[in-house]
């Protein structure tokens, strides 16, 4: 008696076949497919630093060492981490630096992180740090004081112009992210960021990811 193994059909393929059958039954044309698959990732607490800050923390001339490439082109998690010192000397150690260096210093925390440190931080888009709290960073070579730049990142979606055209949105528009599953919920204020270098990717923080029970295979969808 012989047996054979059948290749596993992906969920995307099954959903497409079902859609085609439904539209054929209704005698309607199948809507055009998204140019890229949607990826929803949890962005854990991290920081972006200027070269001057890196040198203050790790020594003159020091260069960040890439540890792992991130999904967006040219972005990486560095091997280096720092300690963030908050009010009343509360600290978060092993705060990962993301590279390459930027033209401003910014720390992105989840709400529970800010509570642990004693910060009262606003929800802001990356780069919008005016009027935000500051803090002290500590590295192996010394300290670096941030006068501002500690934020809770606004949930957002990176899009290539082709993705923006498909969804009918433009840079800084607002969309909704529907997360399915046992703890399914909808994020109503997902900010669109469009750039030719971007890949389609949603970023939410650890608190938000835990609240909706996000897993690698959780089905998510974007709506206007």
Buried (B, 14 or more C-beta within 10 A) or exposed (E): EEEEEEEEEEEEEEEEEEEEEEEEEEEEEEEEEBEBEBBBBBBBBBBBBBBEBBBBBBEEEBBBEBBEEBEBEEBBBBEBBBBBBBEEEEBBEEBBBBBBBBEBBBBBBBBEBBEBBEBEBBEBEBEEBEEBBBBBBBBEBEEBEBEBBBBBBBBBBBBBBBBBEBBEBEEEBEBEBBBBBEEEBEBEEBBBBBEEEBBBBBBBBBBBBBBBBBEEEBEBEBEE
